[in-house]
Amino acid sequence: METSLNRRTFLARTGLATAGAGALAAGITGVAGCRTDDGAAAQPGTSPPQVSPFDPNDWASVRAQFDLDTQLGQFAAFVLASHPAPVRAAIAVYRDSLDRDTVAATADEVQLEDAARGAAAEYLEVAAEEIALTDSTTMGLGLTYHGLRLRPGDHILTSTHDFYATHEALRLAAARTGATVQRIPLYDDPASAAVDQIVARVRAGIRPATRLVALTWVHSSTGVKLPVRQIADAIGEVNRSRSEADQIRFGLDAVHGLGADPTSPAALGCDMFVSGTHKWLFGPRGTGLVWARRDAWDSLAAIIPTFSGPSFGNWFDGGSAPFVFGLDGTPGGFHSFEHRWALTDAFEFHLAIGKDRVAARTQELATRLKDGIAGLPNVRLVTPRDPALSAGIVCCDVAGRDPLEVVAQLRSDHRVVASATPYQTSYLRLGPSIVTSPEQVDAAVRALASLQ
Ligand SMILES: Cc1ncc(COP(=O)(O)O)c(C=O)c1O
């Protein structure tokens, strides 16, 4: 028998007042997930795995939260996160509950997703409705640059230093809209990059037709951290004399800044801040976010149907709930929910240590590494030594050696895990972080000194 439901009954029955996929599938709302004394998420009737005592003021204790191989100096942990204990525990609880009874486990999907968005908002010091949840930086860049309302002939300015994901997202967006993309170098020698020069080059690259400046906060190609605030101010200056329709939007791949530099996206001054949360934040693998300044919402459209309650409501009875970036920009469909929900625990882990302390520790270790490398005759430092122009990534060049070969030798002969930058000009890359000790930094410097 066919039943006719009105909007209110439908939303009430499915819990979709602000709801998404889980509540829709469940048709009921259940008991919200709860937190154990140590902060790990738990579901009723589930015993969370034991989490070792955690003293956020003790770096050894912070490192002990990770299951990383302690025989290795972990200088590539930022590439793809290892989960700290509270995140592992939360994932285990959610995974087990999903495996036991998917319907019951997803009954609180809306609240759990809202909690993740709320934790991200607290961490980033912005409003929760400005944050869309994604699976990665790459997904966020694709959604953002395809969502931007570009017209044929519009000009997109980016740099030669950006990663494949930005360049490809822009190429695809331009092919679809008829916009053009221009890549410019912002510095010639990364080691001597300078704020004024970078800002002047961005400013000189802006044309009357420019509608998007798409850059990366910390270049994974060189370790250079851009002076984002100053670039935003220069763009703002141009925008002041432009009509609303001709405003330039400033998009940022922020993945190597988030979790390494405490500056909030609003303070940075960009319009769209796109990041994975599975690198320096050490959040669940396969998670990410996009923050969009409220003023920029009008220039952004959703690309993938969201499963938000208001959107479902619009579909259900032709309503016209307004566009809310955080909901409408979050792709719908079922997700690896155990990872998405455990994002809350990743933000809480960092906040327990303190954003500023994490950033200061990352900088302290990176500076120690750079100082060590600067004294080596066989290794050239590529990343600037100035902390204002660098974060946790340290790139260098070992004389006469292929970076990939050096990566292999560092691991096999010295128990140092490094990476090589995946760019046309490739460098050896080490990223000290909260999982690395000062002694491991010194050992890495000694290992580099011994390379022929
Ligand atoms: C600058 C930059 N952006 C994006 C990515 C890809 O991030 P994700 O795996 O979150 O898509 C990388 C490297 O993995 C990167 O170096």
The ligand as a Tripos MOL2 file, in Angstrom:
@<TRIPOS>MOLECULE
LIG
   16    16     1     0     0
SMALL
NO_CHARGES

@<TRIPOS>ATOM
      1 C1         49.9460   20.1100   -1.5370 C.3       1 LIG1
      2 C2         49.1870   18.8320   -1.5590 C.ar      1 LIG1
      3 N1         47.8490   18.8660   -1.7560 N.ar      1 LIG1
      4 C3         47.1090   17.7560   -1.7810 C.ar      1 LIG1
      5 C4         47.6840   16.5190   -1.6020 C.ar      1 LIG1
      6 C5         46.7960   15.3190   -1.6330 C.3       1 LIG1
      7 O1         46.1240   15.2570   -0.4100 O.3       1 LIG1
      8 P1         44.9000   14.2530   -0.1940 P.3       1 LIG1
      9 O2         45.4920   12.8940   -0.1160 O.co2     1 LIG1
     10 O3         44.2890   14.6920    1.0830 O.co2     1 LIG1
     11 O4         43.9960   14.4100   -1.3640 O.co2     1 LIG1
     12 C6         49.0780   16.4280   -1.3980 C.ar      1 LIG1
     13 C7         49.7960   15.1590   -1.1810 C.2       1 LIG1
     14 O5         49.3480   14.1200   -0.8970 O.2       1 LIG1
     15 C8         49.8350   17.6070   -1.3810 C.ar      1 LIG1
     16 O6         51.1610   17.5740   -1.1880 O.3       1 LIG1
@<TRIPOS>BOND
     1     1     2 1
     2     2     3 ar
     3     2    15 ar
     4     3     4 ar
     5     4     5 ar
     6     5     6 1
     7     5    12 ar
     8     6     7 1
     9     7     8 1
    10     8     9 2
    11     8    10 1
    12     8    11 1
    13    12    13 1
    14    12    15 ar
    15    13    14 2
    16    15    16 1
@<TRIPOS>SUBSTRUCTURE
     1 LIG1         1 GROUP 0 **** ****
